[in-house]
Amino acid sequence: MPRIFIDGAAGTTGLVLEQRLRGIPGMELILLPEDYRKNAEARRRAIAASDVTFLCLPDAAAREAVCLAEGTDTILIDASTAHRTAPGWAYGFPELSAAHRKAVQTSNRIAVPGCHAGGVIALVYPLVAAGVLDAAARLHCFSLTGYTGGGKGMIADYEAAPRRTDLEAPRQYALSQAHKHLPEICALCGLQNAPVFSPIVGAFPRGMEVTVQLHRGDLAESLSVPQLNELYTAHYKDAQLITVGITDESGFLTANALAGQDRMQIAAFGSEERILLIARFDNLGKGASGAALQCMNLRLGLAEATGLSV
């Protein structure tokens, strides 16, 4: 029976992850009393007693947890930004390649992808790997996300009654172009230039729609939209949680269509000259706790979709 500890169980990702784990037979959760959840020695003991520890923490606390885990055989699965590009850590997106899957299955240090980053990487990595998008490309991306990705403070603001009127319309942020997911995107895709990236939070709780915009001239080969979708289909042919193709909903694509699910849809749209690459998923599913649980399943040799909603 695997023993699981969630360091940071009171946060948004931690709460969702705990709920999911409670629904899986044979999982034993290690819980700390509220007064001890930030106590270093209590955390150290819980990490050492666990087979798997999820780090659902701010970056500094996640780094501290890694220090607390020294000398143990505990598998750490980190949902923070702290270790996504760190040497010795597997990147928890097994669908990207056979090497990524093998790393997740064998590593004791696994970093869960960022939500925005996961969408961009799912779209860009296959094109760079196939040699049809140059690593020097200057990309433009935007992302629509539900407010739960902003943590407890943002959730409280959006769910307060009455809600502030300034929260009714979508809000763009990261205006300084210093979003914390950019290094991750560049490192995983091998990009030489950070994309221009515009994340936008909307007045809906869960869901995400990430778009990469291209001109046909950005591609090394003159691929049509159907050919791009064929490339994605071939790349993700063995993926259980990624499907290629999104139904055009009368000219609209709804960002929260996969809320509550752990799969991702990707597709190319556009004209002969201008192309939209789109990934749609749940920011708390394949974008957070669902991805973390998928990594645990693979590392423990469980069925990949155990505890997931697909």
C-alpha positions as CSV (number, residue, x, y, z in Angstrom):
1,M,0.0,0.0,0.0
2,P,1.7,3.3,-1.1
3,R,2.0,5.9,1.6
4,I,1.4,9.4,0.3
5,F,2.2,12.8,1.9
6,I,1.0,16.1,0.4
7,D,3.3,18.9,1.6
8,G,1.1,21.9,1.1
9,A,-2.2,20.1,1.3
10,A,-4.1,23.3,2.2
11,G,-3.3,25.0,-1.2
12,T,-5.5,24.7,-4.3
13,T,-3.6,22.0,-6.0
14,G,-3.1,20.1,-2.7
15,L,-6.7,20.1,-1.9
16,V,-7.8,18.8,-5.3
17,L,-5.0,16.2,-5.2
18,E,-6.0,15.0,-1.7
19,Q,-9.6,14.6,-2.9
20,R,-8.5,12.5,-5.9
21,L,-6.2,10.3,-3.8
22,R,-9.0,9.5,-1.3
23,G,-10.9,8.0,-4.2
24,I,-8.2,5.5,-5.1
25,P,-8.4,2.2,-3.2
26,G,-5.1,1.2,-1.5
27,M,-3.7,4.7,-1.0
28,E,-2.7,5.6,2.6
29,L,-2.5,9.3,3.2
30,I,-0.1,10.8,5.8
31,L,-1.8,13.9,7.2
32,L,-0.3,16.6,9.5
33,P,-2.4,18.5,12.0
34,E,-3.0,22.1,11.0
35,D,-0.6,23.4,13.6
36,Y,2.2,21.3,12.2
37,R,1.8,21.7,8.5
38,K,4.6,24.3,8.4
39,N,6.7,22.7,11.0
40,A,10.0,21.6,9.4
41,E,10.6,18.6,11.6
42,A,7.1,17.3,11.3
43,R,7.4,17.7,7.5
44,R,10.7,15.9,7.5
45,R,9.2,12.9,9.4
46,A,6.2,12.8,7.1
47,I,8.4,12.9,3.9
48,A,10.6,10.1,5.3
49,A,7.6,8.0,6.2
50,S,6.1,8.3,2.7
51,D,6.7,6.5,-0.5
52,V,5.6,9.5,-2.5
53,T,5.5,13.2,-1.4
54,F,3.8,15.8,-3.5
55,L,5.1,19.3,-3.1
56,C,2.2,21.7,-3.6
57,L,4.1,24.7,-2.3
58,P,5.5,28.1,-3.2
59,D,9.0,27.7,-4.8
60,A,11.0,28.5,-1.7
61,A,9.1,26.0,0.4
62,A,9.5,23.4,-2.3
63,R,13.2,23.8,-2.3
64,E,13.2,23.5,1.5
65,A,11.2,20.3,1.2
66,V,13.9,18.8,-1.1
67,C,16.5,19.5,1.6
68,L,14.2,17.9,4.2
69,A,14.0,14.8,2.0
70,E,17.8,14.3,1.8
71,G,18.8,10.8,2.9
72,T,15.4,9.3,2.1
73,D,14.2,7.1,-0.9
74,T,11.0,9.1,-1.1
75,I,9.7,10.0,-4.6
76,L,9.2,13.7,-4.8
77,I,6.6,15.1,-7.3
78,D,6.9,18.9,-7.3
79,A,4.0,21.0,-8.6
80,S,5.8,24.3,-8.0
81,T,8.0,26.2,-10.5
82,A,11.2,25.5,-8.5
83,H,12.5,22.4,-10.3
84,R,11.0,22.3,-13.8
85,T,14.4,23.1,-15.4
86,A,16.6,21.8,-12.7
87,P,19.3,19.2,-13.5
88,G,18.4,15.7,-12.2
89,W,14.6,16.3,-12.3
90,A,12.4,14.5,-14.8
91,Y,9.9,16.7,-16.5
92,G,6.4,15.3,-15.9
93,F,5.0,15.4,-19.4
94,P,5.4,11.7,-20.5
95,E,3.6,12.2,-23.8
96,L,6.3,14.4,-25.2
97,S,8.7,11.5,-26.1
98,A,9.7,8.0,-25.1
99,A,12.6,9.5,-23.2
100,H,10.3,11.8,-21.1
101,R,8.1,8.8,-20.3
102,K,11.1,6.7,-19.2
103,A,12.4,9.5,-17.0
104,V,9.1,9.8,-15.2
105,Q,8.9,6.0,-14.7
106,T,12.4,5.8,-13.2
107,S,13.1,9.1,-11.4
108,N,12.7,10.0,-7.7
109,R,12.5,13.7,-8.6
110,I,9.7,14.7,-10.9
111,A,8.6,18.3,-11.8
112,V,5.0,18.8,-12.8
113,P,4.6,21.1,-15.8
114,G,3.2,24.6,-15.4
115,C,-0.4,25.0,-16.7
116,H,0.2,27.6,-19.3
117,A,3.6,26.1,-20.2
118,G,2.1,22.6,-20.6
119,G,-0.2,23.9,-23.3
120,V,2.5,25.8,-25.2
121,I,5.0,22.9,-24.9
122,A,2.4,20.3,-26.1
123,L,1.9,22.4,-29.3
124,V,5.5,23.5,-30.0
125,Y,7.7,20.6,-28.9
126,P,6.4,18.2,-31.7
127,L,7.1,20.8,-34.4
128,V,10.6,21.5,-33.2
129,A,11.3,17.8,-32.8
130,A,10.1,17.2,-36.3
131,G,12.3,20.0,-37.7
132,V,9.4,22.0,-39.1
133,L,9.7,24.9,-36.6
134,D,13.1,26.5,-36.1
135,A,14.5,26.8,-32.6
136,A,15.1,30.5,-33.4
137,A,11.5,31.2,-34.1
138,R,9.9,34.2,-32.4
139,L,6.6,32.9,-31.2
140,H,3.5,34.7,-30.0
141,C,1.2,33.0,-27.6
142,F,-1.8,33.8,-25.4
143,S,-3.7,31.8,-22.9
144,L,-7.2,32.0,-21.4
145,T,-7.5,30.5,-17.9
146,G,-9.9,30.0,-15.1
147,Y,-9.4,31.9,-11.9
148,T,-8.6,28.8,-9.8
149,G,-5.0,28.9,-11.2
150,G,-4.4,32.1,-9.2
151,G,-4.6,30.3,-5.8
152,K,-6.7,30.9,-2.7
153,G,-6.5,34.7,-2.8
154,M,-7.8,35.0,-6.3
155,I,-10.4,32.3,-5.8
156,A,-11.7,34.3,-2.8
157,D,-11.9,37.5,-4.8
158,Y,-13.8,35.9,-7.6
159,E,-16.2,33.9,-5.4
160,A,-17.0,36.7,-2.9
161,A,-20.6,37.9,-2.8
162,P,-21.1,40.3,-4.3
163,R,-18.3,40.0,-6.8
164,R,-16.3,43.1,-7.7
165,T,-17.4,44.6,-11.0
166,D,-13.8,44.8,-12.3
167,L,-13.6,41.0,-12.2
168,E,-16.5,40.4,-14.6
169,A,-14.4,41.0,-17.7
170,P,-11.3,39.0,-18.7
171,R,-8.0,40.4,-17.3
172,Q,-4.7,40.2,-19.0
173,Y,-1.6,40.0,-16.8
174,A,2.2,39.4,-16.9
175,L,2.4,42.6,-18.8
176,S,6.2,42.9,-18.1
177,Q,6.8,39.7,-20.2
178,A,8.5,38.1,-17.2
179,H,6.0,35.2,-16.6
180,K,7.5,32.4,-14.6
181,H,6.6,29.8,-17.2
182,L,8.8,31.3,-20.0
183,P,12.1,29.6,-18.9
184,E,10.3,26.3,-18.8
185,I,8.9,26.7,-22.3
186,C,12.2,27.7,-23.8
187,A,14.1,24.9,-22.0
188,L,11.7,22.1,-22.9
189,C,11.2,23.1,-26.5
190,G,14.8,24.2,-27.1
191,L,13.7,27.7,-28.1
192,Q,16.4,30.4,-28.4
193,N,13.9,33.2,-27.9
194,A,11.2,33.5,-25.2
195,P,7.7,33.8,-26.8
196,V,5.7,37.0,-26.5
197,F,3.2,35.6,-24.0
198,S,-0.2,37.1,-22.9
199,P,-2.0,35.1,-20.2
200,I,-5.6,36.2,-19.5
201,V,-7.7,35.2,-16.5
202,G,-11.5,35.0,-16.9
203,A,-14.5,34.9,-14.6
204,F,-14.9,31.1,-14.7
205,P,-13.3,28.7,-12.2
206,R,-11.7,25.9,-14.2
207,G,-10.5,25.5,-17.8
208,M,-7.7,26.7,-20.1
209,E,-7.2,27.4,-23.7
210,V,-3.6,28.1,-25.0
211,T,-3.0,29.4,-28.4
212,V,0.3,29.7,-30.4
213,Q,0.0,32.0,-33.5
214,L,2.1,31.4,-36.6
215,H,2.5,32.7,-40.1
216,R,3.1,29.9,-42.6
217,G,6.5,31.4,-43.3
218,D,7.5,30.6,-39.7
219,L,7.5,26.9,-40.6
220,A,10.5,25.3,-42.3
221,E,8.2,23.3,-44.5
222,S,5.0,24.6,-46.1
223,L,2.6,22.5,-44.1
224,S,-1.1,22.9,-44.4
225,V,-3.4,22.9,-41.4
226,P,-4.5,19.3,-42.1
227,Q,-0.8,18.3,-42.4
228,L,-0.1,19.9,-39.0
229,N,-2.9,17.9,-37.4
230,E,-1.5,14.8,-39.1
231,L,1.9,15.5,-37.5
232,Y,0.3,15.9,-34.1
233,T,-1.7,12.7,-34.5
234,A,1.5,10.8,-35.3
235,H,3.4,12.3,-32.4
236,Y,0.7,11.6,-29.8
237,K,-0.5,8.3,-31.3
238,D,0.2,6.4,-28.0
239,A,-1.0,9.1,-25.6
240,Q,-3.9,8.2,-23.4
241,L,-4.7,11.7,-22.2
242,I,-4.0,13.8,-25.4
243,T,-6.4,13.8,-28.3
244,V,-5.9,15.6,-31.6
245,G,-8.9,17.5,-33.0
246,I,-11.3,20.0,-31.5
247,T,-14.8,20.4,-32.8
248,D,-15.4,23.9,-34.1
249,E,-18.3,25.1,-32.0
250,S,-20.0,27.3,-34.6
251,G,-16.9,29.5,-34.9
252,F,-16.3,29.5,-31.1
253,L,-14.0,27.5,-28.8
254,T,-15.1,27.5,-25.1
255,A,-12.1,27.7,-22.7
256,N,-13.8,25.7,-19.9
257,A,-15.1,22.8,-22.1
258,L,-12.9,20.3,-20.4
259,A,-13.3,21.6,-16.8
260,G,-13.2,18.6,-14.4
261,Q,-11.3,16.4,-16.8
262,D,-7.7,15.3,-17.0
263,R,-7.2,15.1,-20.8
264,M,-6.0,17.6,-23.3
265,Q,-7.2,18.4,-26.8
266,I,-4.9,20.0,-29.3
267,A,-5.5,21.1,-32.9
268,A,-4.4,23.4,-35.7
269,F,-6.8,25.9,-37.2
270,G,-6.4,28.7,-39.7
271,S,-6.0,29.7,-43.3
272,E,-3.3,29.2,-45.9
273,E,-1.3,32.0,-44.5
274,R,-2.1,32.3,-40.7
275,I,-2.2,29.4,-38.3
276,L,-3.6,28.9,-34.8
277,L,-2.3,26.0,-32.7
278,I,-4.6,25.4,-29.8
279,A,-4.5,23.3,-26.6
280,R,-7.5,23.0,-24.4
281,F,-7.6,21.4,-20.9
282,D,-8.4,22.0,-17.3
283,N,-5.9,24.2,-15.5
284,L,-6.4,22.1,-12.3
285,G,-6.5,18.8,-14.3
286,K,-3.8,18.1,-16.9
287,G,-2.5,21.6,-15.9
288,A,-1.9,20.7,-12.2
289,S,-3.2,17.9,-9.9
290,G,-4.2,15.6,-12.8
291,A,-0.7,15.8,-14.3
292,A,0.9,15.1,-10.8
293,L,-1.3,12.1,-10.3
294,Q,-0.5,10.8,-13.8
295,C,3.2,11.0,-12.9
296,M,2.7,9.1,-9.6
297,N,0.8,6.4,-11.5
298,L,3.6,5.9,-14.0
299,R,6.3,6.0,-11.3
300,L,4.6,3.4,-9.2
301,G,3.7,1.1,-12.1
302,L,0.0,1.7,-11.8
303,A,-2.4,2.1,-14.8
304,E,-1.7,5.6,-16.2
305,A,-5.2,6.9,-15.8
306,T,-5.8,5.6,-12.2
307,G,-7.8,8.2,-10.3
308,L,-8.1,10.5,-13.4
309,S,-11.2,11.7,-15.2
310,V,-10.8,11.1,-18.9
